Each structure stands twice: as structure tokens, then as C-alpha cells.
Amino acid sequence: MRNTRRTRMTDATTPVLDLPEGVEVTGALRPGYEEILSRSALELVAALHRQLETRRQERLAARAEVVAAVADGQDLDFLPETRQIREDDSWRVAEHAPGLVDRRVEMTGPTDRKMTINAMNSGARVWLADQEDANTPMWENVVEGPLNLRDAVLGTISFTSPEGKEYALATTDQSRLPTIVVRPRGWHLDEKHVLVDGQRTSGGLVDMALYMTACAQPQLDAGKGPYFYLPKMEHHLEARLWNDAFVIAQEHLGIPRGTVRATCLIETLPAAFQMEEILYELREHSAGLNAGRWDYLFSVIKTYRTRGGDYVLPDRNAVTMTAPMMRAYTDLLVRTCHKRGAHAIGGMAAFIPSKDEEVNAAAYAKVRGDKQREAEDGFDGSWVAHPGMVGTCMEVFDAVLGDQPHQVDRTREDVQVTADQLLDVKGTPGEVTEEGLRANIDVAVQYLAVWLTGRGAVGIHNLMEDAATAEISRSQIWQWIHNDVTLADTGETVTRELVRRLADEIVPTLPGAADGSVDYGPAKDLFLQVAVADEFADFLTVPAYETMP
């Protein structure tokens, strides 16, 4: 029997939800939310949860087993049980999907209404609409993100700022606008506001389901399709889980199997050893791989955090993409993708335009150099974090690609990467300094203060920072403490007491601290909670999420 139980109305403008059996929505409801939290969307969430939740939990438990094995002295390596997949040269991923043939410049950013419009007007070929690291999982963002994306696809989106400035799409012709690719949350994050049979649901599956039900058909009508970026996977069986989720969603919506396409971020060290397997598991839905460089560094630290000084990275800003382990990682990614007919997408250029001409010139020079290296290495496109950087990235890839939409035919057969090369952390040039320690505290606390208010992408010191920033910063400090690292510039050993003392010095100097316009107290407490703890927290965002209503 069809369940017609509805949410209780709190006032005349509160929407009414038609809830499927066993589904509960505990988040506050605002006008328009019922359009995203439709019965069809919640039925899909329920189906995904009931069919996949047990496997999700199994995969999360398996991650801990890998870390434990590494701590016991067992190094990561290419999997012997999947050797036949890597050695079988016959298989390829799906053909490039409409709107994902030419990806030379991809703009990234959160899905708030103003950012959605700016991203769609940026001139990029693709917009990574981020429901993950550049977003915070506040309930309002979870629902309003797909609502904004739907309006963007329909061409009806507009926004007026509190100052009265109006924002609108430059055109409603979707063929002239960036292709939207949504990044849902990773497998490790729950959604506490949507319960199925009394259990929390997967944040990533909720993000996917809400977007699919609201936007899949409008995207198809626009000549494109529902596309995704999949974050933070650590094993090819996690990719299989996503593939099964896409099959369930497509069947639920009555659209052809294979319509969905997904690009996987290779942003964990374990995943770097399983690139081909990840493409294989998603091959009917695969659109390629991306070099998620910042989270990759976080994963290197997290995975090998207890293995001693050979696995300690220098200051974050000293680790560049020319470090031997990073070159091995990116070369292998290009080789793997092109071998299988998939796009290889480069990493984030986090620099943002500044009003300081000297700073600006240096930033543009660094972005240009970074993108030139990627284009010359064979990448088919790359990311920028600000519309002002789109033109620079476009110029670089135009010079290499010309009239060709990509360079997938450049197979990089010269690349032969070993496990030792991927694990060559010791070969990374640079030192651990007090300046680097201070920078980690500064940026992490600033970022968290904004994150806790609902914003996930923050300009700090002329860089666009997201959750990966805070993760690298606090994990580096944890590793330095637990390995008795000595600061090269002062000779001091990194201890809990030193970190607390520096935090006490730094936080009062942060923007808005002196006049009280920014309350850094909760952010500082959260940062120290994980940075100086006895045990390593797998993800900072997990305890942070619990502080949100």
C-alpha cells in the first residue's frame, strides 16, 4: 500500500513531503525543498541504502585493515589478484559522453547560487559542482545545491546579493555553457538528516540521488547527461559500489544504463595502485581519472603515518608536483587513462587573483607553469579554482591541443612506474620548519572557522582552500609530533606543547580576531582536538559534521 504519511507543517509556508515507507527527513524544510526531496528522490535513497549500505560499511572497515597492515610493515603494492585486468589490453572504457569530449579547462567550486552562476559564466568547458570538499554538509547546502543546479540547467537561475548586485546566466543555451559534473560526498560521510529504517544514510548516495532525480532528465534534454566526480576512493571495490549505485539509479529513473558517466579522483595512495581496476569496475560509466593532488598528500601522510621518518613530508608548500613520488603518480595516471581510452584530468591550481600586482603576476606565472607541465605530460585538461584563471589554463591547453578535443591517443608507453617510485616519500625535497608549522595552524584554523558557518571554499593568503587544506595541515602536525620531528630553522622538536603555544600566538592575529568579528574559538578547539590527539582521526570532517545542527 502506498504510504501517504507526510511531514508535519510548522507554518503556512513549510513544504509538505510525501515520505516513502521507512524514510524520515529530520532537516528543516524551506519553500522549494519539496521539489528536491520528492517522493521519487526519497524512494531512490531508500533503495540505494537498503541494497548497498552493508557493503559500504564493509568497504570502510577494509580501509582500516589496510592502514593496520602498513603499520605492521607491509607496503602497498599492485594487487596480484587483479593482474589479469591490468595485463588484458583488450578492454576500454565507454566512449566519451556528450559534453565531456573536450575538457581542457574545468572550473571547480561549491553549489551556492552565486557561485553556480559565476561558474556557468566562467568560460570553462566543465564545471565541477562541488557537494564535497568545497562545500560543507549543512542541511541547507545538501538540498539547495541540487536545487540551484536544476535551475542552472533549466536556465532559470538568478541571484541578487545583499548589496543589490544581480547575477544571471550569460546565455541559456546549454551548448555554450560548461558541462556540470557533480562531486558528491565520499563513502565515509553519513547524512544524518535522511534516515532509512532508522539508520543514517550515505551522504554521497543522498547527493547523487537528489541530483539524479532533479536534473538527469533536464540534462538529457539539454543534450548532455548526469555526470559525477567520485572522491576519496581507496579500493576498486568502492568503484564497483558506485557502479552498482548508478545502475540502480538509472533503472529507477527509466534512463538507459550507461547514461551516467563518472570521473574518479585518484586522491588516495591506495587508489594509486588500483587505477586500472577502478576504470575497469566503472568502465560502462567511466569518464576518466583526475589527479587530486591535495588529498593525495593527506592520504600519503595518513596511510604511512606510523612508519617513521622516511615517510615524513616537508612543509606543505615545499611539496610540488615535480617531487619524484608526485611525478610517478601523475605519469602513471596519464598512462593508465590513455591506455584505456579515458580522459586524464590534471590537478587544482589553487591560486586566485589578487589586488597586489606583484602577487598577481607570481600567481599567474605559477599557474601557467603548472598547466604547461600537465599539458606537455599528456593530460587532457585541468582544474582551476577561480574564473580569473580560466583564460590562462585555456591558453596553455589550446597551445598543446590545438583543434583536437583531447590527447587520449598519446598513450605514454614510455611510462613504467614501480611501487617503490610511488612510495618514495623520502625523495621529496624540502624541510620541516617553524614557518611551515605556523602556516599549517594559520590556514587550518582560518578554514575551519569558515567551514563551521557553512562555507567550504575559502580564499586564504591568495589561495583557494578547501577541506583538503585542513586535512593536510592537521595530519602533518600529528605526524611531526609522533615522529619527534625537529624544525630545521629553530632546532625545536615538534611537540603538543609547541603546537598549543603557537596556536595561542597565531589565532589572535588572524583576520577578524582582534575586533571579534570572527569567533575562532570552536575552530581552534576542533583543530587541536585532532592535531595533537593520541589517536589519528581518519577524517577531520567527521567530528566536525557532528557539531552542525
C-alpha positions as CSV (number, residue, x, y, z in Angstrom):
1,M,0.0,0.0,0.0
2,R,1.3,3.5,-0.9
3,N,2.4,5.3,2.3
4,T,0.9,8.8,2.3
5,R,2.4,9.9,5.6
6,R,3.6,13.4,5.4
7,T,5.8,15.8,7.3
8,R,4.1,17.9,9.9
9,M,3.6,21.5,8.8
10,T,5.1,24.1,11.1
11,D,3.6,27.1,9.4
12,A,1.8,28.1,6.2
13,T,5.0,28.2,4.1
14,T,6.6,25.0,5.2
15,P,6.5,22.4,2.4
16,V,4.9,19.0,2.8
17,L,6.9,15.9,1.9
18,D,5.4,12.7,0.7
19,L,7.6,10.2,2.5
20,P,8.1,6.6,1.4
21,E,7.7,3.8,3.9
22,G,10.6,3.7,6.4
23,V,12.0,7.1,5.3
24,E,12.4,10.0,7.7
25,V,13.6,13.5,7.0
26,T,14.7,15.4,10.1
27,G,16.2,18.5,8.5
28,A,14.3,21.8,8.5
29,L,12.2,22.4,5.4
30,R,12.0,25.6,3.4
31,P,9.9,26.6,0.4
32,G,11.1,24.7,-2.7
33,Y,12.7,21.8,-0.8
34,E,9.8,19.6,-1.7
35,E,10.9,19.9,-5.3
36,I,14.3,18.2,-4.5
37,L,13.1,16.0,-1.7
38,S,10.5,14.4,-3.9
39,R,8.9,11.1,-3.3
40,S,10.9,9.7,-6.3
41,A,14.2,11.0,-4.8
42,L,13.5,9.6,-1.4
43,E,12.4,6.2,-2.9
44,L,15.8,6.2,-4.7
45,V,17.6,7.0,-1.5
46,A,15.8,4.2,0.3
47,A,16.6,1.7,-2.5
48,L,20.3,2.6,-2.5
49,H,20.5,2.4,1.3
50,R,18.8,-1.0,1.5
51,Q,20.8,-2.6,-1.2
52,L,24.2,-1.0,-0.6
53,E,24.7,0.1,3.0
54,T,26.1,-3.2,4.3
55,R,28.7,-3.2,1.5
56,R,29.5,0.5,2.2
57,Q,30.3,-0.4,5.8
58,E,32.3,-3.4,4.8
59,R,34.5,-1.2,2.5
60,L,35.0,1.4,5.2
61,A,36.2,-1.4,7.6
62,A,38.5,-2.7,4.9
63,R,40.2,0.7,4.8
64,A,41.2,0.4,8.4
65,E,42.7,-3.0,7.7
66,V,45.0,-1.6,5.1
67,V,46.3,1.1,7.4
68,A,46.9,-1.6,10.1
69,A,48.8,-3.8,7.7
70,V,51.0,-0.8,6.6
71,A,51.7,0.0,10.3
72,D,52.8,-3.6,10.7
73,G,55.4,-3.1,8.0
74,Q,53.5,-4.3,4.9
75,D,53.9,-1.9,2.0
76,L,51.2,-1.1,-0.6
77,D,51.7,-2.7,-3.9
78,F,49.8,-3.5,-7.1
79,L,47.3,-6.2,-6.4
80,P,48.3,-9.7,-7.6
81,E,44.7,-10.9,-7.7
82,T,43.8,-8.3,-10.4
83,R,46.9,-8.8,-12.5
84,Q,44.7,-10.1,-15.4
85,I,42.8,-6.9,-15.6
86,R,46.0,-4.8,-15.9
87,E,47.5,-7.2,-18.4
88,D,44.4,-7.5,-20.6
89,D,44.9,-4.9,-23.3
90,S,41.5,-5.5,-24.9
91,W,39.2,-3.6,-22.7
92,R,38.3,0.1,-22.9
93,V,36.0,2.5,-21.0
94,A,32.8,3.8,-22.6
95,E,33.0,6.4,-25.4
96,H,33.3,10.0,-24.4
97,A,29.9,11.3,-23.5
98,P,28.2,14.4,-24.9
99,G,29.6,17.4,-23.2
100,L,32.6,15.5,-21.9
101,V,34.6,15.2,-25.1
102,D,36.6,18.4,-24.7
103,R,37.6,19.0,-21.0
104,R,40.6,21.2,-21.4
105,V,39.6,23.6,-18.6
106,E,37.5,22.6,-15.6
107,M,36.3,25.2,-13.1
108,T,35.6,23.9,-9.6
109,G,33.6,25.4,-6.7
110,P,30.6,25.0,-4.4
111,T,27.0,24.9,-5.5
112,D,25.6,28.0,-3.7
113,R,23.5,30.2,-6.0
114,K,26.0,33.0,-6.7
115,M,28.9,30.5,-7.3
116,T,26.7,28.4,-9.6
117,I,26.1,31.5,-11.8
118,N,29.7,32.6,-11.8
119,A,30.9,29.1,-12.7
120,M,28.5,28.7,-15.5
121,N,29.6,32.1,-16.9
122,S,33.3,31.3,-16.4
123,G,34.1,30.1,-19.9
124,A,35.4,26.7,-18.7
125,R,34.4,23.6,-20.6
126,V,33.3,21.8,-17.4
127,W,32.2,22.9,-14.0
128,L,32.9,20.6,-11.1
129,A,29.8,21.4,-9.0
130,D,31.2,20.5,-5.6
131,Q,29.0,19.0,-2.9
132,E,32.2,17.7,-1.2
133,D,35.4,19.4,-0.2
134,A,34.5,22.9,-1.4
135,N,31.1,22.6,0.4
136,T,30.0,21.9,3.9
137,P,27.4,19.3,4.5
138,M,25.0,21.7,6.3
139,W,21.4,20.6,5.5
140,E,20.7,23.7,3.6
141,N,23.6,23.1,1.3
142,V,22.6,19.4,0.8
143,V,19.2,20.4,-0.6
144,E,19.8,23.8,-2.1
145,G,22.8,22.6,-4.1
146,P,20.8,20.3,-6.5
147,L,18.0,23.0,-6.5
148,N,20.5,25.5,-7.8
149,L,21.9,23.1,-10.3
150,R,18.4,22.2,-11.6
151,D,17.7,25.9,-12.1
152,A,21.0,26.4,-13.9
153,V,20.2,23.6,-16.3
154,L,16.7,25.0,-16.9
155,G,18.2,28.4,-17.4
156,T,16.0,30.0,-14.7
157,I,18.7,30.7,-12.1
158,S,19.3,34.3,-10.8
159,F,20.6,35.8,-7.7
160,T,20.6,39.3,-6.1
161,S,23.3,39.9,-3.4
162,P,22.5,41.7,-0.2
163,E,24.2,44.8,-1.7
164,G,21.7,44.7,-4.6
165,K,24.1,43.2,-7.3
166,E,22.3,41.0,-9.7
167,Y,23.7,37.8,-11.2
168,A,22.3,35.8,-14.2
169,L,23.4,33.4,-16.8
170,A,25.1,35.0,-19.8
171,T,23.1,32.6,-22.0
172,T,20.5,29.9,-21.6
173,D,22.0,27.9,-24.5
174,Q,23.4,24.8,-22.6
175,S,25.7,24.0,-25.5
176,R,27.6,27.2,-24.8
177,L,27.8,26.7,-21.0
178,P,30.1,24.4,-19.0
179,T,29.0,20.8,-18.6
180,I,28.0,20.2,-15.0
181,V,29.8,17.4,-13.2
182,V,28.7,16.9,-9.6
183,R,31.1,15.8,-6.9
184,P,29.1,14.0,-4.1
185,R,30.4,13.3,-0.7
186,G,32.8,10.4,-0.2
187,W,31.8,7.0,1.2
188,H,32.9,7.9,4.7
189,L,30.4,10.6,5.3
190,D,26.9,10.0,6.6
191,E,23.7,12.1,6.0
192,K,22.1,12.4,9.4
193,H,19.0,14.3,8.2
194,V,17.7,11.5,6.0
195,L,17.1,8.2,7.8
196,V,16.0,4.9,6.2
197,D,14.6,2.3,8.6
198,G,16.0,4.3,11.4
199,Q,19.6,4.4,10.1
200,R,21.6,7.3,8.7
201,T,22.2,7.2,5.0
202,S,25.3,7.6,2.9
203,G,26.0,11.3,2.2
204,G,27.3,10.5,-1.2
205,L,24.3,8.4,-2.2
206,V,21.9,11.1,-1.0
207,D,23.8,13.7,-3.1
208,M,23.7,11.5,-6.1
209,A,20.1,10.6,-5.7
210,L,18.9,14.2,-5.2
211,Y,20.8,15.4,-8.2
212,M,19.8,12.5,-10.5
213,T,16.0,12.8,-9.8
214,A,16.1,16.6,-10.2
215,C,18.5,17.0,-13.0
216,A,19.1,13.8,-15.0
217,Q,16.2,14.4,-17.5
218,P,16.8,18.2,-17.9
219,Q,20.4,17.4,-18.6
220,L,19.5,14.8,-21.2
221,D,17.0,17.3,-22.7
222,A,19.9,19.7,-23.0
223,G,22.0,17.2,-24.9
224,K,24.3,16.2,-22.1
225,G,23.7,13.9,-19.1
226,P,24.1,13.4,-15.4
227,Y,27.8,13.2,-14.7
228,F,29.8,12.8,-11.5
229,Y,33.2,13.2,-9.9
230,L,33.8,10.4,-7.4
231,P,36.1,11.4,-4.4
232,K,38.4,9.7,-1.9
233,M,38.1,6.0,-3.1
234,E,40.7,3.7,-1.7
235,H,39.9,0.4,-3.5
236,H,38.4,-0.7,-6.8
237,L,35.6,-2.5,-4.9
238,E,34.5,1.0,-3.8
239,A,34.2,1.9,-7.5
240,R,32.2,-1.3,-8.1
241,L,29.8,0.0,-5.3
242,W,29.4,3.3,-7.2
243,N,28.8,1.4,-10.5
244,D,26.0,-0.6,-8.8
245,A,24.5,2.6,-7.4
246,F,24.4,4.1,-10.9
247,V,22.7,1.0,-12.3
248,I,20.0,1.3,-9.5
249,A,19.5,5.0,-10.1
250,Q,19.2,4.6,-13.9
251,E,16.7,1.8,-13.6
252,H,14.7,3.8,-11.0
253,L,14.5,6.8,-13.4
254,G,14.0,4.8,-16.5
255,I,17.0,6.1,-18.4
256,P,19.4,3.9,-20.4
257,R,22.2,2.1,-18.5
258,G,25.4,3.8,-19.3
259,T,23.9,7.3,-19.4
260,V,25.7,8.3,-16.2
261,R,29.4,9.0,-16.5
262,A,31.9,9.3,-13.6
263,T,35.4,10.6,-13.3
264,C,37.2,9.2,-10.3
265,L,39.6,11.3,-8.3
266,I,42.8,9.4,-7.6
267,E,43.5,11.2,-4.4
268,T,44.4,8.4,-2.1
269,L,47.6,6.5,-2.0
270,P,45.9,3.1,-2.0
271,A,43.9,4.1,-5.1
272,A,47.1,4.9,-7.0
273,F,47.9,1.2,-7.0
274,Q,44.5,0.4,-8.5
275,M,43.9,2.9,-11.2
276,E,43.2,0.3,-13.9
277,E,41.0,-1.7,-11.7
278,I,38.9,1.4,-10.8
279,L,38.5,2.2,-14.5
280,Y,37.5,-1.4,-15.1
281,E,34.8,-1.5,-12.4
282,L,33.2,1.7,-13.8
283,R,34.0,1.1,-17.5
284,E,30.4,1.4,-18.8
285,H,30.1,4.6,-16.7
286,S,33.7,5.8,-16.7
287,A,34.8,9.2,-17.9
288,G,38.4,9.0,-16.7
289,L,40.6,9.8,-13.7
290,N,41.7,13.0,-12.0
291,A,44.9,13.8,-10.1
292,G,43.5,15.0,-6.8
293,R,46.9,16.2,-5.6
294,W,46.0,17.8,-2.2
295,D,44.0,15.0,-0.8
296,Y,46.7,12.6,-2.2
297,L,49.3,14.2,0.1
298,F,46.9,13.9,3.0
299,S,46.4,10.2,2.2
300,V,50.2,9.6,2.0
301,I,50.6,11.0,5.5
302,K,47.5,9.2,6.8
303,T,48.5,5.8,5.4
304,Y,52.2,5.8,6.4
305,R,51.9,8.0,9.5
306,T,53.4,5.5,11.8
307,R,56.3,4.2,9.6
308,G,59.0,6.7,10.7
309,G,61.0,9.5,9.3
310,D,61.3,8.1,5.8
311,Y,57.6,8.8,5.3
312,V,57.5,12.3,6.8
313,L,56.8,15.1,4.2
314,P,58.3,18.5,4.4
315,D,56.3,21.8,4.7
316,R,53.1,21.6,2.6
317,N,54.2,24.5,0.3
318,A,57.5,22.8,-0.3
319,V,55.9,19.7,-1.9
320,T,55.5,20.4,-5.6
321,M,54.3,18.2,-8.5
322,T,57.9,17.8,-9.6
323,A,58.7,15.7,-6.5
324,P,59.7,12.2,-7.6
325,M,56.7,10.4,-6.0
326,M,54.3,13.0,-7.5
327,R,55.8,12.6,-10.9
328,A,55.4,8.9,-10.7
329,Y,51.8,9.3,-9.6
330,T,50.8,11.7,-12.4
331,D,52.7,9.9,-15.1
332,L,51.0,6.6,-14.2
333,L,47.6,8.3,-14.2
334,V,48.1,9.6,-17.8
335,R,49.5,6.3,-19.0
336,T,46.6,4.3,-17.4
337,C,43.8,6.6,-18.7
338,H,45.1,6.8,-22.3
339,K,45.7,3.0,-22.4
340,R,42.0,2.5,-21.7
341,G,40.6,5.4,-23.8
342,A,39.8,7.6,-20.9
343,H,40.4,11.3,-20.1
344,A,43.3,12.2,-17.7
345,I,42.4,15.4,-15.9
346,G,45.1,17.4,-14.1
347,G,45.1,18.8,-10.6
348,M,43.9,22.0,-8.9
349,A,45.6,25.4,-9.5
350,A,44.6,26.9,-6.1
351,F,45.9,30.4,-6.9
352,I,43.3,33.2,-7.1
353,P,43.7,36.7,-8.4
354,S,44.9,39.4,-6.0
355,K,44.8,43.2,-5.9
356,D,48.5,43.1,-5.3
357,E,50.1,43.3,-8.8
358,E,53.3,41.6,-7.7
359,V,51.5,38.8,-6.0
360,N,49.1,38.5,-9.0
361,A,52.0,38.2,-11.5
362,A,53.6,35.5,-9.5
363,A,50.3,33.6,-9.2
364,Y,49.6,33.7,-12.9
365,A,53.2,32.6,-13.7
366,K,52.9,29.6,-11.3
367,V,49.5,28.6,-12.8
368,R,50.9,28.8,-16.3
369,G,53.9,26.7,-15.4
370,D,51.8,24.1,-13.7
371,K,49.4,23.8,-16.6
372,Q,52.2,23.7,-19.1
373,R,53.7,20.7,-17.3
374,E,50.4,18.9,-17.3
375,A,49.6,19.6,-20.9
376,E,53.0,18.5,-22.0
377,D,52.8,15.3,-19.9
378,G,49.7,14.3,-21.8
379,F,46.8,15.5,-19.6
380,D,43.6,16.2,-21.5
381,G,42.6,19.1,-19.2
382,S,43.0,20.6,-15.8
383,W,41.3,22.4,-12.9
384,V,41.3,26.0,-11.8
385,A,39.6,27.3,-8.6
386,H,38.7,30.8,-9.9
387,P,37.1,32.2,-13.0
388,G,40.0,34.6,-13.4
389,M,42.4,31.6,-14.0
390,V,40.2,30.0,-16.8
391,G,41.8,32.0,-19.6
392,T,45.4,31.2,-18.5
393,C,44.6,27.5,-18.4
394,M,42.8,27.6,-21.7
395,E,45.7,29.3,-23.4
396,V,48.1,26.6,-22.3
397,F,46.0,23.7,-23.4
398,D,45.0,25.4,-26.6
399,A,48.7,25.6,-27.5
400,V,49.1,21.9,-27.0
401,L,45.8,20.5,-28.2
402,G,45.0,22.9,-31.0
403,D,41.8,21.9,-32.7
404,Q,41.9,18.4,-31.1
405,P,39.5,17.9,-28.1
406,H,42.0,15.9,-26.1
407,Q,45.2,13.8,-26.5
408,V,43.9,10.4,-25.4
409,D,45.8,8.9,-28.4
410,R,49.1,9.9,-26.7
411,T,49.5,6.6,-24.8
412,R,52.7,7.4,-22.9
413,E,54.1,3.9,-23.4
414,D,57.4,5.3,-22.1
415,V,56.0,5.3,-18.6
416,Q,56.8,2.4,-16.4
417,V,56.1,3.2,-12.7
418,T,57.0,0.9,-9.8
419,A,55.6,0.6,-6.3
420,D,58.9,1.9,-4.9
421,Q,58.5,5.1,-7.0
422,L,55.0,5.7,-5.7
423,L,56.2,5.2,-2.2
424,D,59.4,7.4,-2.5
425,V,58.3,9.9,0.2
426,K,61.9,10.3,1.4
427,G,62.9,11.6,-2.1
428,T,60.7,14.7,-1.7
429,P,62.9,17.8,-1.4
430,G,62.3,20.3,1.4
431,E,62.4,20.7,5.2
432,V,60.1,20.9,8.1
433,T,60.2,24.5,9.5
434,E,58.6,26.6,12.1
435,E,57.3,28.7,9.3
436,G,55.6,25.7,7.8
437,L,54.2,24.7,11.2
438,R,52.8,28.2,11.7
439,A,51.3,28.2,8.2
440,N,49.5,24.9,8.9
441,I,48.0,26.3,12.1
442,D,47.0,29.6,10.5
443,V,45.4,28.1,7.4
444,A,43.6,25.2,9.1
445,V,42.1,27.4,11.9
446,Q,41.0,30.1,9.4
447,Y,39.5,27.5,7.1
448,L,37.6,25.6,9.9
449,A,36.2,28.9,11.2
450,V,34.5,29.5,7.9
451,W,33.6,25.8,7.3
452,L,31.7,25.7,10.5
453,T,29.5,28.5,9.3
454,G,28.5,26.7,6.1
455,R,31.1,27.7,3.5
456,G,33.5,25.2,2.2
457,A,35.7,27.2,-0.3
458,V,37.8,30.0,1.3
459,G,40.4,32.4,-0.2
460,I,43.3,32.5,2.3
461,H,46.7,34.1,1.5
462,N,45.8,34.2,-2.2
463,L,44.9,30.5,-2.4
464,M,41.5,28.9,-2.7
465,E,41.5,26.4,0.1
466,D,39.0,23.6,0.7
467,A,38.7,20.7,3.2
468,A,41.9,19.0,1.9
469,T,43.8,22.0,3.2
470,A,42.8,21.5,6.8
471,E,43.3,17.7,6.5
472,I,46.9,18.1,5.2
473,S,47.7,20.7,7.9
474,R,46.4,18.8,10.9
475,S,47.7,15.4,9.7
476,Q,51.2,16.8,9.0
477,I,51.3,18.3,12.5
478,W,50.1,15.0,14.0
479,Q,52.8,13.1,12.1
480,W,55.5,15.5,13.1
481,I,54.6,15.2,16.8
482,H,54.5,11.4,16.7
483,N,57.9,11.2,14.9
484,D,59.7,13.7,17.1
485,V,60.5,15.9,14.0
486,T,63.0,18.7,14.6
487,L,62.3,22.1,12.9
488,A,65.1,22.9,10.5
489,D,65.1,26.7,11.2
490,T,64.8,26.7,15.0
491,G,66.1,23.3,16.2
492,E,62.9,22.8,18.3
493,T,61.2,19.4,18.4
494,V,57.5,19.5,17.4
495,T,55.5,18.6,20.5
496,R,51.9,19.1,21.6
497,E,53.0,21.9,23.9
498,L,54.7,23.7,21.0
499,V,51.7,23.4,18.8
500,R,49.4,24.7,21.5
501,R,51.7,27.6,22.2
502,L,51.9,28.6,18.6
503,A,48.2,28.3,18.2
504,D,47.7,30.7,21.2
505,E,50.1,33.1,19.4
506,I,48.7,32.8,15.9
507,V,44.9,32.8,16.5
508,P,44.6,36.3,17.9
509,T,46.4,37.7,14.8
510,L,44.0,36.1,12.3
511,P,41.6,38.3,10.3
512,G,38.6,39.4,12.4
513,A,40.1,38.1,15.7
514,A,41.0,41.4,17.2
515,D,37.7,43.1,16.6
516,G,35.7,40.0,17.5
517,S,34.0,39.8,14.1
518,V,35.2,36.2,13.7
519,D,35.0,33.7,16.6
520,Y,37.9,31.4,16.1
521,G,37.3,29.5,19.4
522,P,35.4,26.5,18.0
523,A,37.7,26.2,15.0
524,K,40.8,26.3,17.2
525,D,39.4,23.7,19.6
526,L,38.4,21.4,16.7
527,F,41.8,21.8,15.1
528,L,43.7,21.0,18.3
529,Q,41.4,18.1,19.1
530,V,42.7,16.2,16.0
531,A,46.2,17.7,15.5
532,V,47.5,16.8,19.0
533,A,45.4,13.8,19.8
534,D,46.9,10.4,20.8
535,E,44.9,8.6,18.1
536,F,44.7,9.8,14.4
537,A,41.2,10.8,13.3
538,D,40.7,9.4,9.8
539,F,38.7,12.5,8.6
540,L,38.5,15.8,10.3
541,T,35.1,16.4,8.7
542,V,33.5,13.5,10.5
543,P,33.7,15.0,14.0
544,A,33.2,18.5,12.6
545,Y,29.9,17.3,11.0
546,E,28.6,16.2,14.4
547,T,28.9,19.8,15.6
548,M,26.5,21.0,13.0
549,P,22.7,21.1,13.7
